[in-house]
Amino acid sequence: MPIGPGKFDEECTRIREATNAAACVLMVFGDTPGSSGFSVQVRDDCVLDLPEMLHQLAQDIEHDLKQQGAKHGTC
């Protein structure tokens, strides 16, 4: 995980604080060059759980897409 502020760190901070969350992962897929990026903010006591949470999220998305018969996009 990169150290330091991410590309969308200000937005990530606003979301995390507004929801009083322990963590926030913000991914942006833009249509123009340079508009994509991410920011991750995780409390120290939750950082070790982040890889498993992301892995489970990916599995859930893959499962849902297979159920729908979806094909890969162009992102």
N, C-alpha and C positions, 0 to 999 in steps of 0.2 A: 504494500500500500504506500503510495507516495506520501512523503512527509511535507507538511506545510499546507497553505491554503490551496483549494482546488479552484478550477475555473469559475464555478458557480457558488463560491463559498458564502457570499452575502445572502443569496437566495436560500441556501441550505440552512444557514443560521436562523433566518426568519421563520422557516418552516419548523425547525427543531424547537425554537423557543415558543412559537405559537401553539404547538401541540404538546409542549412540556415532555418531549420525547427523550429517551436515553440515547437514541441514535437517529441519524437521518442519512439516507443515501439518495442523492439526486443525480440522475443520468439524463442528459439532453442529447437527442439525436436531431441535428439540424439539417436543413436542406442546402445550405451554402457552406463552402469551405471555411473551416475555422469556427463554425457555430456549434459544433458538438463538443461535449465534455462532461465532466462529472465532479462532484464534491462528496466527500464522506466525512461525517462528524460522528464520533462514537465515544461515549464515556469510557474511561479506562477500565471500569469493572465489566464492561460489555464487549470490549474489543475482541476477546477470544471467541465469542459466540458469532461474530460477524461472518466468517467463512461458511459455517454450517447454515446460517440463515440465508445467505446468498445462494448456496448450493440448493437448498430446499426450494427457494423461489424459482430457480432455473428449472428444476424438475417439475414443479407445478405448472409452469408456463408450457414446457414441452408436452406434458400430459394433456393439457387443455387444447393445445394446437393439434395434437394427434387425434383427439376426439372430434375435432371440427374438420379434420382432413386438410388443414392449412398447409400451404407450401411456403418455402423461404421467401422473404421479401427482398427488397433492394436496399435496405439501410446499410 
